[in-house]
Structure formats: structure tokens, C-alpha cells
Amino acid sequence: MTHGSLNHYQYLFVGGILGEILASKHVGSYFEETAQLLRAEGAKDVHLHFPNSLRSAEANARELVCLIQSLASSGPKKLILFCHSKGCLEALLALIEAPQLFEASVHRIFCVQPPFSGSSLMERRPGLKRSRVLSAAFRSGAKVWPGLRSLQKDAYTSLFRETAARSPSTAKLIERLVITVKGAKFERERVAWILKLSHRILNAYGESTDGLLSLRDQELPGFKVKELKVPMDHSDLFTSAKISKENLEFKRQVLTQMLSLA
């Protein structure tokens, strides 16, 4: 995609869990640097959306449908979505709920580090005491926190497989629109400070991980979609140097790779 052609589309960034907090400039300026890079390349219609972290993925998906309807009604430009973490899950649920809207209004959906198969951190595993404690904390939180419940292992696997089997037209649309951008980081010393413990735990079980999700967690059950693999942790592409260990040039290179697939 060339500099001039970027302005042919609207761009919508859809955040993950705790995105409202990460968006603060005092915490991580979530999406801000990446959005600025996009604007610098010629994009004019760039929107940031931070779904309510307390709510379920289904509730946020319904809200996302309304937002896309509103943006689509503002002009003829189709949307390119950059979704991160739980935001990817909500975008896919929104597409399954409103395939005609996505067919008419969305050009591409980049799902960056998506928890489509849940998070391995919520699995019961023997061995490391820290792993058992962290897993128990996640699972206890999921009982009272609908947003966290959406990340339980294989929470939506059956829905995705059933959609692939029973709705061929929706399946084709998903496979045409969605590109998953998977992350895993092997240089432990370059993992963000907030991810070091979880990265160490998943690594100890032989998982290739971005610090929150394994590569296995980022698989989309039931569908064959295009993939891009990037050596990054869960914070690298969309947060500032207050959290991420990667610089602006890294973000520019990954964004360029993604846009070349748009």
C-alpha cells in the first residue's frame, strides 16, 4: 500500500483488556505511536477504540458493531481494523454477528496477538509453584470478571468451529478479511517488565510465547487465514518505551509489513 493510497481507507484500532489504562501517556500511550506513524504516512481518518475491560467479549462485540456502522455511515471509505489481544476476539465475534456489515464496510482485519484459543496462563498445570499461583489467580478472577472469563482456554473454540462448518459464506468472509499477526519473543532480557514473570512461566513449559499468549493460543480454530509472525512480546507493537523494549523504528517496520498485506 503506497503513501497516497493510505487515505483511501479509515483506520480503527481496537484495544485489548486494560486498554483504557494502558492508553494513558503516563502508562503506555497505547496505540498512540503506531497511529501517529500511520498518520505520518498519509492516513487521515484514524480512530482509537478501547472496549470496556470489565465486560464480556460478546457485549463489547455488539458495541463494536454499532461503532463500525457509525463510521461506515460517515463516508464511502472502507475500514481497516488493527485489533490487539482481546480486541481481536471481539472483532471476530462482531463479524460473526454482522457479516453483511463487515462485507460492505471492512477491507481488512489485522488481528495482532489474538487469544482466539484462550490463554495458556489460565490452564491448570503441574510443576512450577509460580505457575500454579498465577493460574489460580486468573481463574479466580474469571469467576467475577466477565472480561477475563473471555480468555479462558478454548472458550470460543466450539463457536468458531461451528461457524466454519455451518456458515460457509461467513467462513469465506473471515478467511478473506482476517490476517493474524502472531508474536513470540525469545530474548528474555528484552521482554517488557510487566511480562517477565508470565513469559518465564510459559517458557518453562516449552511454549513459544509473547509473554501472555503462546503461539498455540494465537491460532484461529476452524479457519485458514493468512499469518504474519513477528518476534515481539505482547506490548511491543502498541505501547511506548514506558513499557515496550522496542523502539519506534521497530513499530514502523512491522506496520509496513502489515500494510503490504492489506
Beta strands, then each sheet from edge to edge (+ up, - down):
strand 1: 9-14
strand 2: 45-49
strand 3: 78-84
strand 4: 106-112
strand 5: 178-183
strand 6: 226-230
sheet 1: 2+ 1+ 3+ 4+ 5+ 6+
end
